[in-house]
Amino acid sequence: MRVVNHHARRHAPHVSGQDQVRSSRLGFTFSALLLVSVTAWSFWPARIGLFDAWRANDDYSAGQLVPLVAIFFIWRDWNALGKLPLVPCWLGGIALLLLPAAVRTYGFLCMVQPSIERYSLVLMVAGLVLMVAGWQVFRRVFWIFLFLFLMFPLPGVLHNLIAGPLRGLATTGSVVLLEAVGASVRQQGNVVMLGENTPMAVAEACSGLRMLTAFIIVAAFIAYMVKRPRWQKAILLASSIPVAVVCNIVRIFATGLLMLHVSSEVGEKFFHDFAGLVMMPAAVLLLFGELWLLDKLVVLEPSAAGPPSSVVRRARSDKRTVLHAQRKARDVRLPDT
């Protein structure tokens, strides 16, 4: 016969749901810190090489702002992330972690380790988040992982494929604008001859790749901050490429005018100092002007599926309240007069 001590059961410690949540959060925090530490140690040479690349190549110097902006994104979305349940996905996380491991192995065997290892860093962090936090958190921060790829310099082959056409486009565009205002110019490759004997060389540093990478980062930041439909955000992000090209052409065009009508020294100083500071605010104004134009051209209609679900739930709740009040009113018996 089993004897039950009711007094002991009454005073037994009780673990509330809040304590369980707190314990789960502490376990998640400890696991996350441990995994981040191991990952940082594993990718330490790649991180040092990335910092060196930012300092050595001005085309990608804006990439060092990307991790800071990503941290800001997470901080701004922290309350929403804190409300998501932490359900580790070990199978999916391990499967995703195998991808950066394979990428690093390929980079080591094919002697393309620096570029490949940098990209595998983001994949490794994404796999850790999926494994520890689960699918809901992973889907919430997935676009931040995509944003992190902007901090890496392009591989050499891809850099040459982009920088060359950008340089030629900037040269040709500036020549067209100079001819449109009546200036005497002619193009010789990537050199613009101003007048009779004033050459203006559009060097590789003037290709606009630095401006392009910076504008894409700024456009991604603006697209995150504004409350617009996803297709408008996609248009805003894609338009940063032509905006960067146009701004670079205008900068070379203004430099050519100064070299023609003032002096070569003034033109070079304008190009490297003043124009570089003005182009970024001008690009931001163009992006906001694009949003204003979208507001004028596109009228967002209500969804054909009806009102939002929150409105439907609120209407149903109000209807139940009214029906309950009517039922109580029928049950009340008035005294006879």
Secondary structure as UniProt FT lines:
FT   HELIX           6..10
FT   HELIX           17..42
FT   HELIX           44..56
FT   HELIX           58..65
FT   HELIX           66..76
FT   HELIX           78..82
FT   HELIX           90..109
FT   TURN            110..111
FT   HELIX           113..133
FT   HELIX           135..140
FT   HELIX           142..148
FT   HELIX           149..151
FT   HELIX           156..180
FT   TURN            181..182
FT   STRAND          185..188
FT   TURN            189..190
FT   STRAND          191..194
FT   TURN            195..197
FT   STRAND          198..201
FT   HELIX           204..206
FT   HELIX           209..225
FT   HELIX           230..261
FT   HELIX           264..269
FT   HELIX           270..274
FT   HELIX           275..297
FT   TURN            304..305
FT   HELIX           309..331
//
